[in-house]
């Protein structure tokens, strides 16, 4: 879980840097303004998904996660039963 958080934190930091740069240079450029809007939306969606994942993990509990992961892997594997 820690490595996933570090990866998400790095992704958010990268998006924040891109937002900062685009905010500085976008001015009246429609393409850059749209890119800025998309980055802001992406950032919010990533944060919401992270919160939802944490909530689901709390609801499931650590003992149940392994059972659900097995079920998910079974559906993901086309040869699974």
N, C-alpha and C positions, 0 to 999 in steps of 0.2 A: 504494500500500500504506500509505503514511503517513496519508493521510486516513481510510482504513478503520480504522486503529488509533486515531486520535483520536476517531472516532465511537464505536467500541467502548469506549474509555476513558471517554468522556462518559456512555455508557449505563450502564456499571458504576458510575461515580460517582453517577449519579442513583439507581440501585437501592440503593447503599450508604446514601444519604441517607434514602430511604424506609424501609429496614430500621432505621436508627437511630431514626427517628421512631416507627415502629410498635413497636419494642422498648420505647420509653419509655412508650407509651400503651396497649399491648395488655392488660396485666395478665391478667385472667381472661376477657376478651371473646373468645368462640370465633371470631367472624368475623374480628377483627383478627389473632388468632393464626394462623388459616388463611391469611390474606393474607400474613403474615410468612413462613410456611412456603413458600408459592408463590414469593415474591420470592427467598428463599434458594435454592430449587431453580433458578429462572430464572437467577440469577447464576452458579451452578455450571455449568449447561448452556452458557451463553454463553462462559464461560472455557474449557470443554472443546472447544467448537466452534472457538474461536480457535486453540487449540493444535493441533487436528487440521488446520485450514486451513494453518497454518504448516508442519506436518510434510509435508503433501501438496505444498505449494509447493517445499519443499526436495527432495523426491523427484523431482518433475517437472523441476525446473530451469527457469531463466528462458527458455531457448530453446523448450522444449516447451509452456509455458503458452499461448502464442499458438495453437499447433496444436490443443490441447485446447479452448480457448475457442471456436475456429471450429466444432469438432464440436458442442459444447454449444449454441452459438447456432443451428446448423442444426436441431437437434432442438427447440429452443425455438420457432423460427419455423414456424408451421403451413404456410406456403407454401414452406418450404425443401426442398431436394432431398436 
